C-alpha cells in the first residue's frame, strides 16, 4: 500500500544454516524471534504464516526436510 513501510522476514531468504545474526532485536513485536538464524525457515509456524510468500528454494528445502523426516 502507498505510504506503508516495506518489511521482510529473514526466514524467507536467509537459508545459510550456519548464519546467526550478530545482533539481537529488542523491538518487542509479538512475532519477533529476537535473533535471526539460517534455520528459521524450518519453523512450521513461519512456514504457515508465509505460505503465500515463499520462494522456490524454500519450498524445495521444506519438501526435502519433510521427506527425510518421513523416511
Secondary structure as UniProt FT lines:
FT   TURN            2..3
FT   HELIX           10..12
FT   TURN            17..18
FT   TURN            30..31
FT   TURN            38..39
FT   HELIX           40..42
FT   HELIX           44..49
FT   HELIX           51..53
FT   HELIX           56..70
//
